[in-house]
């Protein structure tokens, strides 16, 4: 009975400790997929960069494809 409780408790502790660590580590390692650059200490997201580039050259690219 005590072994079952200790196993269950240890699984809960492992999930509470290692799961957040794993998530934080994954976000840290994948940060380059989310952020394109850091300018003056502020992140520039890939989505905002893509939108700005589409606004800037979107018409030219469309005309080139047509």
N, C-alpha and C positions, 0 to 999 in steps of 0.2 A: 504494500500500500504506500509506504513512504517513497519507494523507488518511482512509482508512477507519478506521485506528486512532484518529486524532485525533477523527473524528466519533463513533466509538463511545465514546471516553473522555469527550468533551464531553457526550454524552447521559447517561452515568452520573453525571457531576458535576452536571449540571442536575437530574437526579432526586434525587440525594442532598442537594442544597442547596435547591432550590425546592419540592420536595414537602413536606418538613417545615414550611417556612415557610407554604405554602398551607394545610396542615392546621391549624396553630396560628392562622392568620388566620381561617379558617372557624369554628373553635371560639370564638374571641374574638367574632366578629360574631354568632354564634348562641347566645351564652351566656344571653340572655334566654329562650330556649326551654327551657333546661335548669334555670335557677335562677329562682325567683319573686322572691326578695328576699335581701338581706344584712342579718343582724341581729347586732349586736355583732361584726362582722368575720367572721361565719360564714355560709356560704350555706344557704339554705332551698330545697330542690329542689321543683319543681312537683309531682312525684309524692307527696312527703310532705305537701305542702299539700293536695293533692286528697284523699288518704286521711284526713287530719284533718277536712276539711270534710264528707266523706261520713259519718264516724263521728258528727260533731256534728249534722248535719241530715238524715241518711239516712232515719230513720223518719218524720220530718215530710213529707219529699218523697214517700215511698212512700204514706203515708196520703192526701196531697193528690192523687196520681194515681189512687188507687182511689176 
